[in-house]
Amino acid sequence: MIIAIVKAKIISGKQEELRTIADKLQYEYAPQEEGCEQYESFIDGSTFITLERWKNQNVLDKHLKTKHVEEFVPQMRNCVEGGEFSVQFIKTTDVSFVTL
């Protein structure tokens, strides 16, 4: 199992736009994806957080190559400071931190 905790600071005034995009991923796409065990997005003031849980690395890799990720992630980047997300990956054997 792999858990991804995605965080970013939202550009002022972009909360609703980001919420609309995040809702599409959470409610329209994630439930249909093989190996997706959890996908929830939250906005708290200027903080955006998504919690994802995937069965394994293979299904996560497939998710990252889907048409909807390629379409919506760039739109989400336009809503967050620096266009970057901080992602913490928790795997069964280790924890790693990256900036995307």
C-alpha positions in Angstrom: 0.0 0.0 0.0 1.1 3.5 -0.8 -0.3 6.6 0.9 0.3 10.0 -0.7 -0.3 13.2 1.3 -0.4 16.2 -1.1 -0.3 19.7 0.2 -0.1 23.2 -1.3 -0.8 26.8 -0.4 -3.7 28.2 -2.4 -3.3 31.5 -4.3 -5.7 34.0 -2.8 -9.1 33.9 -4.5 -8.5 30.5 -6.2 -10.2 28.3 -3.5 -13.4 27.8 -5.5 -11.7 27.0 -8.7 -9.4 24.5 -7.0 -12.4 23.0 -5.2 -14.2 22.5 -8.5 -11.2 20.7 -10.1 -10.5 18.6 -7.0 -14.1 17.5 -6.7 -14.0 16.2 -10.3 -11.0 14.0 -9.4 -12.4 12.9 -6.1 -16.0 12.1 -7.1 -15.9 11.4 -10.9 -12.6 9.7 -11.5 -11.0 8.2 -8.3 -13.9 5.9 -7.5 -13.5 4.3 -10.9 -9.7 3.8 -10.8 -8.4 0.3 -10.1 -6.4 0.1 -6.9 -7.6 3.4 -5.5 -8.6 2.8 -1.9 -8.9 6.4 -0.8 -8.9 9.8 -2.5 -10.1 12.8 -0.5 -9.4 16.5 -1.0 -9.7 19.2 1.6 -9.4 23.0 1.6 -8.8 24.8 4.9 -8.4 28.5 4.4 -5.4 28.8 2.1 -4.2 25.2 2.5 -5.1 22.4 0.1 -4.6 18.8 1.1 -5.4 15.5 -0.7 -5.1 12.1 1.0 -4.6 9.2 -1.4 -4.3 5.5 -0.7 -3.3 3.1 -3.5 -3.0 -0.6 -3.5 0.6 -0.6 -4.9 3.1 1.4 -6.9 1.9 -0.1 -10.2 -1.7 1.3 -9.8 -0.3 4.7 -8.6 1.9 4.9 -11.7 -1.1 4.1 -13.9 -3.1 6.8 -12.2 -0.4 9.4 -12.8 -0.5 8.6 -16.5 -4.3 8.9 -16.9 -5.8 11.4 -19.2 -7.7 13.1 -16.4 -4.6 13.6 -14.3 -2.8 15.1 -17.3 -5.7 17.4 -17.9 -6.6 18.5 -14.4 -3.3 18.6 -12.5 -1.9 21.5 -14.6 -5.2 23.4 -13.9 -4.7 22.7 -10.2 -1.1 24.0 -10.4 -2.5 27.3 -11.6 -4.3 27.6 -8.3 -1.4 27.0 -6.0 1.6 29.1 -5.1 4.6 28.4 -7.3 2.5 25.8 -9.1 4.0 23.2 -6.7 2.6 20.5 -4.5 4.5 19.0 -1.6 3.9 15.3 -1.5 4.7 12.8 1.3 4.7 9.2 0.2 4.3 6.5 2.9 5.1 3.0 1.7 5.1 -0.2 3.7 8.9 0.0 4.2 9.8 3.7 4.1 8.7 7.3 4.0 9.9 9.9 1.4 9.4 13.6 0.8 9.4 15.3 -2.6 8.3 18.6 -4.1 6.5 18.3 -7.5 
